[in-house]
């Protein structure tokens, strides 16, 4: 009977029950938090204040700007220029088009902070192009989907901004921290893609001898991450200001240079941005309410103590955390994972002295892997719509790419300096 009267029990059970019944994650988080606070008289007046306080934070302004910037870049024709340039560079080697897809997605990660948006932007061009060159469609689609997960690791990253707000660590620091881990993950995916292409006999195709022309055409696309990231790391503007600059830069390129965006397109661009932003902000607000409720009833302390009870060895605990996060990535989206698990894991970070910036990158790599891990695989679902294939058809070719990503995560876990080197050099670490 004590168990059924315990608010900790109901905070967990009601949330899990809501998710299993198909409630949207934000609704489940917010409604459970409100009920627990009301029923156990924990201060219902705090609900409205908490909801408001979770989203009234200056760094969060970067999220709608980066979402808007990503949509503008997608529609501006930048993707086509980048793909032509990369194919001209690596298209003639074994599996050149597939390797080019990974490299384009890696570069696109420095433009768009969303995995599904990267699949949408690149997939409509890369997947048909690879199929036409002789690659089988499931492999082509899986390659684009898996490499698009790099978009939330290589800055700018919407996921990193949410994590930084929740942990009060430097936004610029964690954005810088994602650069080398993103490149490590890209390299591991490239190795996997190359081995598959070599096994299946996918050959490259001769270069067209237009490297200089492709480089000239892609100049404005190449300048985008230089302006955004160079401005942040050079101290010219904050990440939020950089996001605003990226919007105006994308509009200038799309309207004046590549002329792919018209004034009529702006309405649909702004509408899509508002829709995507509202989803993210609602999750952040409701997730913050749930995190506050769990901390108030004592769930955070209990679960942290339980996890620490498994072992006093930090590597064992880190292994367990990664397994849990990989599993949760199969059923939850990234921001939901942050809002639920970051408050639970912060005491463990403090216990072992883990750098929150490094740990945030590790969490985000888990989330990136989750984007291509069924049943809830956002990137695969977008790729499925583009290619016309089912998730079941995409799962076999994506498994080697998931293994490659897990290897990359193991490297990042084993060598934290890969993550912390750049933030340290730029003065973001104390």
N, C-alpha and C positions, 0 to 999 in steps of 0.2 A: 504493500500500500504506500510505503514511503516513496518508492520509485515513481508511482503514478501521480504523486503530488509534487514531484521534483520538477521545477521549471527547466532544468538542464535537459531532462529526459524529453519533455515536450518541445523544447526548442529544436532538438535534433529530429524527433519523430515527425513533427508537423511539417518541417521543411522537406524531409525525404518523401513523405507521403504526398505533398503537393507536387513535387517534381515527378513522381511516378504516375500521378494522375494527369500529367500533361500541362500543369500550370506553367506559364512563362516564368523564367527564373527570377526576374525582377519582382513579379507579383508574389511569388512564393516567399522571397526574402522579406519584402516589405510587410506583407500581411502577417506572417509568422511573428516577426519582430513586434508589430503593433499589438497582436493578440497577447503575447507573453508579457509585454510591458503593462498592458491594461489589466489582464487577469490577476497578475501577481502584484499589482499596484507599485510598479517600479518608477513611476513618474511619467504618466501619459503625456503631460505637457511638453516633455522633452522630444517627443516624436517629430513635431513640426519643425522645431529648432534644429534637430539633428539632420532631418531631410534637407533643409535649406543650407546648413553649414557644410554638408558634404560636397556640394557642387559650387558654392560661392568661394572658389579658390582661383587666384590669378593664373597659375600654371595650367589649369584645366581649359583655359581659353584656347590653348594650342590645339586641343582635340578637334573642334569644329573647323579650325583653319587648316589643319593637316588633312582632314577628311575632304574638305573642299578642294585643297590643292591636289590631292591624289586623283579626284574625279576629273578635275580640269586637265591634269597631265594625261590621264587616260584618253580623253576625247580630243586632245590637241595634236595627235599624230606623232608624239615623241616616241612611242613604242615602236612604230614602224622604222624610224630612223635608227634606233638602237639595234634592232634586230638585223637590219641590213649591215651595219658596221660589224657586229659580232660575227655574223656569218662570213663576212669577208675576211675576218681574222682567223677563224678556226674551222670554217666550213669544209676544208679539204682533208682534214685528218679523220681517222676512224671515229665514227659517231659524232662527227663535227656539228651537225644540226642539234643533236641532243645536248652536247656540251655547250653549244651556243645558247640553248634554252636556259640552262642552269646559270650561265654567266649573265645573260640578260636579266633574269629574275634577281640575281644578286645585285646588279646595278640598279634595277627598279626598286629594290628595297630601300635605296637611298633617296627615293622619290615618294613612294607610297608606304604608309605605315600599317597597311592592312593586307593580310594574306589572301582572303577571298577576292578583294579588289584587284590584287596583282594577277590572280588567275583569270579574272574577267578581262583585264586589259591585255594580257599577253596571249591567253589561250586561244582567242578568236583568230590570231595570226599564226602563232607557232604550231598549234596542233594540226590544222589543215596543211601547213607547209611541210611538216615532218611526215605526215601520211603520204603526201604527194611524192616525197623523196624516197618512199619505200619503207618507212618505219611503221610498225603495226600501231594501230590507233590506241589500244590500252596502254602500251609503253609510253607513247608520246604524251598522252594525257596525264599519266602518273608522274612523269618527269616534270611537267609544268606545275602540277599541283604540289609536289613535294618541295621543289625549289622555291615556290612562291611563299612557303613558310618563312623564308629568310627575311621577308618584309617586316616582320615584327621583331627581328633581332638586330638587323642593320639599321642604324638611325637614319631618319626620324622614325620613331616607333610610338604608336598610340598606347600600346601595352606598357612600355617603359614609363610613359608619363603618368599613367594611372598608378603603377607600382611606386613611383617616386613620391607621389602625393600621399599614398597610404603609409609609407615608411619614413617620410620626411627626409629622404636623402636627396642629394643634388640631382636635378633633372639633367643638367648638362653632363654631370658625371656618369650617370647610367647610360645616357645616349652615347657618350664616348666609349663606354665599356663594351658596347655591343659590336664595335667594328671588327676586332680581331676574332672573337668567337664566331661572328657571322661568316667571316672568311674561312675559318677552320671548318665550319659546317658545310659551306659551299664546296670546299676542296674534297671533303669526304663523299658528298653526293656526286661530284664529278668522277671520282674513282669508281664508285658503284655503277654510274652510267656508262663509263668507258668499258668496264669489264663486261657489262651486259651487251653493249654494242659489238664488242669484239667477239663475244660468244655467238651472237646471232648474225654476225656478218654485215652489220650496217656500215656501209662505207660513206666517206665524205663525198663531196662533189667539188669539182674544180672551182677555184676562185674566178671571179669575173674580171679581176684586174682593175677594180674601181675603188681601191682602198682610200685613196686621197679624196675622191668624190664622196664616198660614204662617210669619211671623217668630217668633211666639210658640212654635209647635210645633218650630221648628228651633233654638230658643235653646240647648238643651243640646248640640246638635251643633256649633253655632257656637263654643261655649265650649271645645271640645276642643283645637283648635290654639292657642287663646289661652293656655290653662293650660300646655300642653306647651312651646310655643316661648317664651311669655312667661317661664316659669320658668327656662328655659335661659339666655335672653339677659339676663334680669334678675338672674342670679346666685343665684337661689333654690336651684336644684339642678343637678347635673351632667346631661349627656345620658343617662347610665345611670340615674340616679335619676328623671329625667323619664320614661323608658320605663316604669319600675315604676309611677310615678304614673298614667300613661296607662292602664295595665291596670286599676287599681282604679277610676279614673274611668269607663272603659268599662263595667265590671261594674255600677257603681252606676246608670249611665244605662240599661243594657240590662235590669237586673233590677228596679230600683225605680221608674224613671220611665216608660220606654217599654214595659216588661214584655214584651219579646220573647224574653228569655233565661230559661230555667228551670234548676233545679239539674241536671236530666237532660241538658241541653245541654252542661254543663261538661266531661263526659268526652270527648265528640267534639271540643270546642274544644281541650282540652289535648293530645289525641292528634294532632290536625292540626298543632298548634304544635310538638310534639316531632319529628314527621316533617319539617316544613319546616326546623326549626333544625338537625337532624342533617345534612341535605344541605348547608346553608351551612357548618357547622363542619368537615365532612369536606373540603369544597373548600378552605377556608382552611388547614387543617392540611396537606393534601397539596400544595397550591399553594406553601406556605411551604417544604416540603421540596424541591420542584422548583426554586424560586427559589434556595435555598441551593446545590443541586447545580450549577445553571448558573453561579452566581457562582464556585464552587470550581474548575470546569473551565475557566473563562475565557470562557464563551459571552457573558456580559453585556458584557464589554469589547469583544469582537470585533464583536458586532452593533451596539453603540453607535458604535464607530469606523466601521463600514461605513455607517451612516445619516448620520453627520456628514460622511462622504466625498462624499456626493451634492452637498452645497453648504455654504458657510459662511454663507449667508443664513438667518437664523432663521425667516423667513416661509415660505421654500421648504421647510425641514425640517418646520415645523409643518403645512404643507399635505400633505406626504408622510405624516406621522404620522396625520393625520385620515383620509386615504384608506385607510391600512392598518387603522385602527380601525373604520372603516365596513364594510370588507370582512370583518374578523374578527367584527363584530357579526352578520353574516349566518349564521355557522356556530358561534359560541360564545356561552355565556351571560355575563352581566356579571362575575360574580365570577371566572370562569375567565380572562377578559380581564385583569382586575386582577392576578391572581396570576402570569400569564405575562409581561405587558408592563410593569407598573410597575417591577420591578427593572431591566428593559432600558432604560427611558426616564428613570430618575432621573439617570444621568450626563449625558444630553442636557439635562434641566432645569437642572442645575448649570452646564453649559457656556454656556447662553444666559441664565442668570439668571432663568428663568421662576419665578414664584411657584407653589409646589406646590399651593396652594389653588385658584388660578385654573385650573391645568392639570388638577386633579382634576375640576373642573366640566366642562371641555371633554371629558375622557374620558367622563364620565358621560352627557353629551348624546349622544355617539356611541353609547353603549350603549343609551340610550333609543330612538334611531332604529333600532338593531339589533333591538329587541323587536318591531318591525312590518315588518322586512325579511326576506322569505323567503330561503333555505329554513328556517332556524331562527328563527322569529318567535314567541316565547312568547305575546305578547299576541294575535296573530292566531289562534293555535291555541286559546286559551281562547275568543276571540270566535267562532271557527268552531264549537266545541262548543255554545255558547249559541244561535247563530243557525241552525245546521244547514247552513251554507254551506261550500263547499270553500275552501282557501287560494287556488286559482286564481281563484275568483269574487271574493275579497276584495282581490286584488292591484291591479287597475285603480283602484278608488276610493281606495286607500290611497296611491297614488303621489303625487298632489298634496300630500297631508299630509306625506309624507316630504320633498318639495321644500321645503315651508314650514319644516319642522324644520331642514333643512340651512341655509336662509337665517338662521334664528335662531342656529344654531351659528356661522355666519360673522360675525354681528354680535357675538357674545360673544368670538370670537377677535380681532376688530378693535378692540374696546373693552374691555380687561380691567377697567377701572374699574367697569363694570356689575357685575362679579362681586365686586370687592374693596371696593366702597364700604361696604356694610353691615358686613362683618367689621372694617374699619378703624374705623368709628364705634363699634363695640361693644368695641374694644380687643383684638381677637384677632390683629392684625398687629403685628409688631415694628417 
